[in-house]
Amino acid sequence: MSPLTCRSVSWALVALAVGMTRRNAEAAPRMTVNKDPNCGCCSGWVEHVRGAGFDTLVNEVNDLAPLKSRLSIPPSLASCHTAQVDGYVIEGHVPASAIRRLLSERPEATGLAVPGMPVGSPGMEVPGGPEETYDVFLFGPAGQKVYAKYQGTKELKVQH
């Protein structure tokens, strides 16, 4: 291969790598997760979203109540950790696939929430144990509604 051809191939590979990096960054914006420093299930959820390609920044916070209040998370939807990604709030053990759908659809809302800590949800897995069926709520100033239904990390079809 001539030096000119090698240089052309090298530049093409660099351009391809830069393009792929930009696409990956666009596909998964940075997520900031606020969690109790002693909570193992929160760490499990962080690993779940990282495994799904989200770049995460974790803040260890002893008292999340002021943050939840500032972000307008209804007490009925509260859980053990609070995240923010691309202008949305993610409360609790929301599966990464629901977050990706939210970011793709961009509904007018504050965010998504899984209240409590359903067994089998991301970060709440029990090896060999049951997986509860639970709702993911879309919430905001207009109220809240079921956005998706899951069992473990598997989305279930909802009958309308």
N, C-alpha and C positions, 0 to 999 in steps of 0.2 A: 504494500500500500504506500502511496506517495505521502510525503510529509503534509501536503495540502489536504489530502483526503483524511489523514489521521486527525488533523486539526479540525476539519469539518465535522467528523464523527464525534470528537471530544466535545465541541460546542453543542452539538445536537443532544448529547447525553446530559450535559449541564442544563440545557433549556428544558429537557424532559423532567429532570429531577426537580428543578425549581417549580415547574408547572404542577407536578404531583404534590409537592409540599404546600403550595398555595391551595390546591383543591382540598387536601386533608385539613388544612387550617380552616378553610371555609366550611367544611362539612361538620366540624366539631369545634365550635368556639370554646374559649377558656371558661371553665366552671369554677366558681368560688364556693367552697363548702365550709360552713360553720358548724362545728360539732364539739361535743363535750370531749375533753382529752382522755377520759376513762371509758368511753363507749366503744366496745368491740364491734357491735352491729353496725355502727356508723362507719367504722373503718372497712367493714365488709362491703358496705354499699359503695364507698369510694372506690374500692378495688373493682366492683362491678362496672361502674361508669368509666373508669380508666380502661378496663378490658374492652369496653365498647368504643374506645377511641377518643374519649373526652380528655382534654388536657385539664387537670384539676390543680387548684391551689387550695390547700386546707388550712383553715384558721381554727385553732383550739380555743374554745370559749367556754368559760365556766357557767355563765348565765345567758341563755339564748332568748329569754323573754323580751328584753328591750328590742332586739333585732326583729323578732316575730311581730311585735306590735308596730314597729316602724314600717315593716313590709306589708302590713295589713293582712296577716294570716289569721283567718277566723280561728278562735280557740277550738272549735269543733273539728278542725282539720289538722290540728297540731300533731307533731311527731317529735322525734329525737334529734333531727338535724335539719338544717335549712341551707339550701344552695341557691345561687343566682347564676344564670347563664343567658347571655344575649338578650337582656331586658326582661327576663321571666324569673319567677321564684319557683323553686322546686322544694317542696316540703315532704320530708320523710322518704320512705323506701319506694320511690317511683322507679319503675323499670326504665332502663336506657332507651328501649324501643319507643316508649311513650314520649320521652323527652325529644327524641329525634323527630317523631311525628309532630309534636308541638312546634318545633323549630322549622319544620317544613311547611306546616299549615298556617302558622303565624296568626292564630285567632286573637281577637281583642280580649285580653284577660290578664290577670296578675300572674297566674301560673298554674301548676299542677300540684296536687297533694294526695298522699296516701296517709290517712290518719292512723294513729297508733303504730303498731309493729306487727303486721300479719305474718304468721309463721310461713316460711317458704318464699316470702318476698325477697328481693335482692338484699343481701346482708343479714337476713333472718333465716337462712337455710339451716335445716337440721338434717344431717346425713341419715338417710333411711326413714326420715319422719314425714308426716303429712304436709301438704301444701294447702293453705287456706285459699279460698276464693275471696278476692277483695276488689274494691273499686278504686280507680284513679279519678279524682275529681278535678275538673277545670273550675277555677274560681277567680272572682274579680268583683268590681263594683256592681255588676249586674246580677251577682249571686253566684251560685255554684250548681254544677250538674255533673253527672257521670260522663267522663270522657272515654273511659275504657274499663274493661273488666279483665282481671288476670287471675290465674292460678299459678303460683310460683312466678316464673318469668315468662310464662306462656300466655299470650293474649287470647281471650275467649271471644267468640262471636256473640254480639249482643243482639237480641231480638227486638226490633222496634215495632 
